[in-house]
Amino acid sequence: SHLIDVPDSFIVFQVSQFDSYSYLFTEPFFVSQNDSEALTNIPLQGLQIGINGELPRNGQAYKNLDTEIHAPDYVARTHLSISSAGTILPLKDGPNVDEMFLSFERIGSHEHVTVEQTYPGLTVPVTGVDVPDIGIRTFDAINATMAQITGIPKTHTDIASTFNTVRQQLPVDPKIDGFLSAHQMGITQLAIQYCHALVEDSSARAAFFPGFNFSGTAQTVLASGNRGLIITPLLERAVGNNLLSQPDVSDMSNELNSLMDTLLACGGTCDDATRTRTVVKAACAAVLGSASMLIQ
């Protein structure tokens, strides 16, 4: 307001925390809450966004901005767009602490030169907190890994829809000590959708589970002697080999057998081909959404 002599005037951004390391700034616009003040054309050049007293070197998408707040285009108390661009700037201490400010090469009749910040070179800390040797896959890597394991493309309509729904719920940081129960819920939903798409596609399931009869009744085709046709392909595709840290295959096989026992204990009321597919989907999702997929 004091730079352009228009009381109660603002430049407004939509700002959100993009991930663990950055903020997303989009759709800057000018607005004035003063109805009586006449507005003249206001030059606006070289807009930069600062955080905690510093101007980040990267992400300054509006640094080359050269426009004006054009009085004839402005209606009081409405938004006048400054730029359609968006940008990502580094997160410092978190949204509850970080303070943002704006810098201009020119706004109205005021001009100044922006002094570029200098940054010290990187140093190797002498001491620090021990960090885990293993990490976790993040959202896009999880989606790509599930697609690779199942053979179902990420572009499958139901898969893409589910991923867009749970994307914000999936891990964004590879540090394993930041993993939350909410992350696992998102992973589980995506795993279920991949397994549903796999089992409901007759060609895909035949290639993944060769020799298994999906048309048979559950109690018959999922008798203990036939379960290897389901369990073995899942473990072969989803569990690594010769890694320093990986799940025990026999433990996973026992858990899957126990899961199948539970799902088949329905007193004969669900002994049909529909139940067969349901049990296979459950076993698939248990493996696909497990640590064998997530941890790297």
N, C-alpha and C positions, 0 to 999 in steps of 0.2 A: 504493500500500500504506500509506504513512504517513498519508494523509488519512482512511482508513477503518479503520485498525488491523486489517487483514487481510493477513498476510504473503503475499508472492508472488501478489498480485492485479494484474490488468491490464485495461485497456480496449483492445480490439484492433480495428483497421480493416483491411480489404483496400484496398490502395493500389496504383495503377498510374499510369504516365505516360500521360495521355490523348492528348496531342498535343505539339507543340513548345512550347506555352505553358502547359500546365496538368497538374495531377494529378487523378485520379479517386479519391475516398474513398467506400467503400460498406460496408454491413452491419456497423456497430459492435456489438460484443458484450462482455460481462463474463465473465472467467474467473479462477479462482483455482487455483494449483497446490498449495495447502495443504489437505490432507484433514482435519486435526485442528481447525482453527480454526472455531468456530461463527460463522455468518453471520447478522447481523441485517438488517432492512430498511434500505436505504441510499438516502436521497433523492438525486436527480440532476437538476440544473436548469442550463439555460443553458450547454451545452457548446459551446466554440469551439475551432477548430484554428488554431494559430499556426505560422508558418514563419520561421526565422532571427530569432527574437526579436520578431516583429511579428504582430499579429492582422489578417489581411486583412479589408478592409471588406466585400467581396463574397464570396458563396459560403458563408456561415455558415448552412448549412441546419439545424444543431442548436442554434442560439442560443435558440430558443423551446422547447427540450426541457424537459418537466416530467414526470418519471417517477421510479421508484425501482427499485433492484435488490431484488426481492422474495424474501426468504429462502426461503419455502416452495416457490418455483418453481425454486430453484437446486439442482443436483446437482453435487457436487464434481468438478472437472476437466472439466466440460461447459460449453458455451457458453450464455449467457443473453443473448438479443438485447436491445439497447437501442433500436434504431430500424431501420426498414426503408428509410429514406431514403438517398439518395446525394447527393454534391455534388462540384463541381469548384472547385478552388482554384488560384491562379496559381503557376506554376513560377518559381523565382527563379534559382538558379545550377546547377540540374540535380540529378538523383537521387543522384549520388555526393557531393554537397556539402550540399544543403539539409538542415536539421534541423527536425523537426516537434515541437511540444509541444501540450499540451491546457490549456485554461483553463475554469474552472467558476464559475458564479454561486453554485452550492451543490453540495457533495458531502459526504454524511454530515452532520457538525455544523459543517462549515467553510463560511463564506460570504465572498465578496468582490465588489467592484464592478469590472467590466471597464472599463478606461479605453480609449475609442475612440482609435485612432491618428490622428494628423494627417498630412497629406501635402502636400508643397510643390507649388506650381503648376508647370505644364509650362513649360519654357524651351526656346528654340530654340538648338540647339548652334551655336557659331561655326564650328567645323570638324568634319569627320567623314569617315568612309570613303565613297567613292563607291559607289553601289549601281546595279545594272543598270536600264536603262530598261524592260526587259521582264520578265515573270514567267511562271509556269506555272499551269495549272489544278490544283486540288486534287481529292481523291478524288470527292466528290459532283459537282463540276463536270465532271470527266472522264466520269463515268457519264452525266450528263445530256446532255453534248455528243455522245457516241457514239449515244445514243438519238435525238437530234435529227437527226443526219446520216443514220443508217440508216433511221429510221422504225420501228425495233423498240422497243417500250415497255420501260422499266426493269423493269416487273413481270413480263415474260416469265420463266417458271419457270427455265430454264437460265441466263438473264442474271442474275436475282436471286441464284441459288445461286453463280455464279462471282464476282459482285461481293462477296458476303458472305465468300467465301474469300480474295479478294485485297485487300480493303478496307484492311487494316492494312499492306499492302505498297505502297499508292499514296501519292503525295505529300500531306503535310498542311500544308506551308508553301509559299506562292506564290513564295518567293525562288528564282530559277533557279540560284543558286550552291550550293543545297543538294540539287540533283537527283543521285540515285544510280543506278547500274546496276540495283539491285534494284527501283527504281521502274519502270524501263522494262520489266522482266520482268513485273511485275504489269499494266502497261498493255497489253502484248502479249497476255497471256492473256485479258484482258477484250475486246480488239479482235477476237481470233480467235472468241470466243464470239458476239459481235454479228454478225460476218460469217457465221458458220455458221448462225445463226438466220435471217439475211436470205436467204441463198442456198437454204436448205432449205425456205423458205416460197414456194410458187409464185406467190402473189399479190403478195407483197412484192417479190420479185426482178423480176417483170414490170414493176412500177411503177418500180423503181429503175433497171433496165437495159432500157428498152423496145427491142424489136426483136431482142434477142439470143436465139439458139436454145440453150437449156440442154439440149436432148435430143440435140444433135449430138455427133459425136466431137470430141475435143479438137483434133486436128491440123487439122480442117476449119473448125470454128467459131471457132477462135482463130488462124487465119491472120492475117498482119500486117494485111491490109486490114480485118479485122473487129474488131480489138482496141479501136478507138475506141469501140465500143458498151459496153465495160467501163471503159476508162480515162477517157473524157470525163465520164460521170456521177460517177465517184468524185472527180475533181478539181473539178468544178463544185460539188459539195456540201461538200467538205472543205477546200478552199483558199480563203482570203479574197480579197477584191477591194479594190484601192486602199488597202492598208495600208502603213504606213511600213516594216514588216518582215514579209516573208512568203517562203515558198519559191518558187523559179522553176518555173513550171508545165512548161516544156519539159524541165528537168532531171528533174523527177518522172516525166514521161511516159517519158523514156528509161530511167529506172531500172525502171519497171514493165514496159516491153518486155523489158528484160534479164532480169528475174525470170521472165517468162512463157517466154522462150527456154530458160531453165535447167530449168523445171518440165516443159517439153514434150520435153526431150531424154531420152527413155526408150526409144528404139529400137523404138517401136511397141507395146511391151508394155503400155502404159497408155492407148492411144488409144481412149477410150470416154467416155460421158457422165459417169461418175463422176469421171474425171480433169478433165473440163471444169469441174465444180463445184469441185473442189479448187483448180484454178488461179485461178478467180475469187475464191474465199475468200482465197487467199494475197495476191492483189493488193489486195483490200478491206482485209485486216488490215494490210498494209504502209502504206496511206494512213491508215487510221483510227488506227493506233497511232503515227503519225509526229509530228514537231514541228508540222506544220500544225494538228493538233488540240490539242496540248498547250500550246504557247506562246501567251501573250496579252500 
